[in-house]
Amino acid sequence: MHPSTTWTPRLTVSVVSHGQGRLLAPLLHQLRDASRQVRMQVIVTQNLPEPVIPVEESEDFRLTWIVNTGPIGFAENHNAAFTYCRAPFFCVMNPDVRLEPQSLLPLLDCAAQWPGVAGPRVLAPDGRVEDSARRVPSVIRLLRRTLKKRCEADYAVSQKIQQVDWLAGMCMVFHADIYRSVGGFDERFHLYCEDVDICLKIHLSGAYVSWVPNAVIIHDAQRASRRNWQYLRWHVGSLLRLFASGTYWRFRFFASGHDKRAMHV
């Protein structure tokens, strides 16, 4: 059910669970803790059958559950969740994310000041900084990443907010009006490159793609495409779709290197 029209959150969070209740339960409790600082609506989509996780609601924390009749993709799930969004900001988040109560506040502040999408500094469980802010992919860049055992970061970590080409989709905070204006995620992609595509569209719209290093989350990444041929096939197919898209080439020729990067301090 949609929340009451008399209750208005500041942030709507969309989380999709693929039978990941063990990961989802601690995240929901962490989001509930975070709601003491920002009123929050959480939309949980169960993409595979699993028990509903009991989490107590409050005046500042409401839960909506969507149960799919069959599994659908990343883009379609989050776009469906967005139809429930009544907040000025919309966050997509993986169930394997861990955060502190204050983690989301810098992202909301950034998305309010520079409308578009904002993403945090992402740490692996061992404390390493993940490459969640990247430059636009190309065949040459992908070959370099494949051949190197340890990939170099595309952007140096600093305390300054930076404009980046794209942000990884494990945690993205959108200004809801911008998400709506670019049409949400492109549902023709399947599991991969939706995050690249929407970031490039946001750049082309004149809005901002901001990396906020003082917002920190932990992500226990599941690199399925390295272990499963089906995921690898989806990954390659999504890359080919991206490289064939007009959005990709318009960004490469007209928006890449835009001087908005110098505007954030």
Order of alpha helices (4+ residues) and beta strands (2+ residues): beta-alpha-beta-beta-alpha-beta-beta-alpha-beta-beta-alpha-beta-beta-beta-alpha-alpha-beta-alpha-alpha
